[in-house]
Amino acid sequence: MGGKKRRAGEGSIYRRKDGRWAGQYEVEGKRRYVYGQDRESVRAKLTKALADRDAGLVFDSRNLTVDEYAPLWLDSIREAVGPRTWKRHEELTRLHIIPRLGSTKLDKLNALQIQSLYRKKLDAGLSPTTVRKIHATLYKALKQALRWQLIPRNVCDAVTPPRATKVEIEALTKEQVKGLLDTASSDRLHALYVLACTTGMRQGEILALRWDCVDFEAGTVRVKRTVWKGEVYPPKTPHSRRTIKLSQIATRALWDHRQGQAASSEWCFPNRAGKPMDCHHFISRRWKGLVKAAGLRPNLRFHDLRHTCCVMLLMAGINPRVVSDQMGHSDVAFTLRVYADALSSMHGGAAEAMDETLG
């Protein structure tokens, strides 16, 4: 038995041959349906659907699967983010998200699937930090799908990413720094290690340093670019673009290094082809051997030289604002937060300073 029809444009309710009730309406010329066991439940659903349509709250994923949607999203952000950020999103999507979620319809993706993805990745040996990066990429992709009205909500809001593991700052002692530089004294990259220990520049920033950014007269270097996977990019953040005052030790090491290079070399630390060195090759072929020869802990990271420089400057009483600017941090609060534990040993000096001032 058929049901009464609504007015034109407001949809219609009818009973199907299987006994269920259905409501039919149109959105941009396409038919859509709601279903129920009785007329009243369908009427309520149809009323809401029409209200959502009129309010612009209709979502149409166009039957896109995650692997069909991903290239569309990546293409849309290519000009909005830096090359390095885009490449990271592309790799995380291709290597981790698509293999497990790619065949799922975009509007059928659920929180349990995503939570399971994170669990599988952790069980496979990925660090919580990497899994959080996967989460950030997927969240951004679904956030854009929500803006495009392809989905009604971002299911990542209902997912709990793993906690980020707190990285302990293990700065080298002054004696260890001296030992490292003494060991590297005959290395052709001696100036690179001096620069890392005395300026706190990031690995990619040092490998991307060109001679036109070194001012020997002023004793400064300008950070204008960085290297990642053999490719040169703009600095990591706007704060990373900075000018650093060199110590006499660093200025002399760079000067000696320059004298030993061909005059035509534009890069301070090029590979044999005259191009910037690849970060991974540098670590495996140069850094690890130096660490072993210097008798330092095997898990010492090159990035720990940056931490060491920052801690030594703060321990020397250099204004945190100055240190933050030299490191290229976003603000001084970040500097103090990251190095809070390392600075705890300075608290005792406050009482001594007050005694000296007022005593």
C-alpha positions, 0 to 999 in steps of 0.5 A: 500500500502506497503512502501519501506524497509530500508537496513537490520538492519536499520529498515523498514517503512510500512503502517498499515491497519488503515492508520497510518504509522509505523517504525520497528527496533530492539534493542538487538533482540527485535522489537520496533516501532514508529508511525505517520500519514505519512511516513516522520514523521515516517522516522524522528522518526525512524532515531532518534530511530536508532541513540539513539540505536547506541548511547546507549540511548535506555531505556527499563523499561521491563514493570516494575511497581513502586512496582515491581521496588522498591524491586530491587532498595532497594536490590541494595543499602542495602550494599551501605548505613547504616542500619538506612538509608536503613530502612528509605528508605524502610519504606518511600517506603512501607508506602507512595510511593507504596500505591499511585504510585505502580501500575504505570508503571515505564516509565509512571510515570509523574511529576503530579502524584508525585506532587499530592502525595506530596499534599495528604501527606501534606493534611493528616497531614504529615510535610513538612520535612517528605514529603521532605524525601519521595521526596528524597527517590523517587528521589534516586530510579529514579536516579538509574533507569536512570543509569540502562537505565530503564527510559529516565529521572528522573521525580522528576527533574520536581517536587517541594517538599514542603519547609522545615519548619525552626525549631526555636531553643528554648534553655532553660535558665540556670535556667530552666536547673538547675530546670530540673536537680534538678527535676530529681535528684532522678530519676534513669536516672539523669546521662542521663539528666546531660549528655544530658545537658552538652555534647549535645550528641544525644538521640540515642548516650546516650542510646547506651553508654556502660561503656567501652566507659567511661573513668573516669580517663581521664574524657571522653566518646567515641561516637561509636554507636547509638540506633534507634527503639531499634536497635544499629547502627554505628554513624549517620555520620563519624563526629558523631564518636567522643570523648567528654571531660566531665565536673566534674558535668557529671563525678560525675553523671556518677560515682554515676550512675555506683555505683548504677548499677550491675557490670555485666551491659555493657550498661550505661542506659539499660532497664529492660531486660538489653538492650538499651532503645528504643527511643520512649519508653524513650520519652513517659514513662520517658521524658514527665513526667519529663518535666511536673514535672519540669514545662517546656513547654509541647512541649519541645523535648529531642533534645532541650537539645542538642540545649541548650548545644550548645548555652550555649557553644557558649554564653560562648565564646567557640571556634565554632570549638571546639563546632562543634566537640563536637556536631559531626557536619559536619563542623563549618559552619553548627554549625554557620548557625544553631545557627545564630539566637541564637548567634545574641545577642552576637553581642553587645559584640563585641563593648564592647570587642574592648573598653576593648582591646583598651580603 
